[in-house]
């Protein structure tokens, strides 16, 4: 779903960018490690702050990024012109990518906007390469309930921290670290297991 006017302003201001730079990205980097040299995907690129961090802090070589809102995609293209990023308009529940395409997928607070969020998590697992990493920061159901008068989120079938973790694991990914704050926000680092070869054992 697209952001309402208030959320659009909330997501496009220096404070939000500062939180991403100084807190969210460092925490996810600490939890999941770098993705240096890889090819990554960002769900819901917004105006491109997350994409910039993925390139500069996580060290990926190239990035694909999309958003459902064409305005956001336009802002991100302007911000990151000349960088190794491809942008497009798309939905998180039907990713236009082949299986096992990406070394890392990033979610900076996007999937709580998606009605069929379980399907979106399954899509993340599908497009990750074996050994690939999923980095996620998500807003949880108690926060959505308390801000329903102000923020236009889907209100049914929302998730708490444990439910989102369970969905990640149900998709076939292994959660390697997760944390939450007051039951309002949670962070996750997960990895797609490597399939065992003949006579060998897989590794996560």
Secondary structure, 3 states (H helix, E strand, C coil): CCCCHHHHHHHCCHHHHHHHHHHHHHHHHHHHCCCCCCEEEEECCCCCHHHHHHHHCCCCCEEEEEECCHHHHHHHHHHCCCCCEEEEECCCCCCCCCCCCEEEEEEECCHHHCCCHHHHHHHHHHHEEEEEEEEEEEECHHHHHHCCCCCCCCCCCCCCHHHHHHHHHHCCEEEEEEEEECCCEEEEEEEECCCCCCCCCCCC
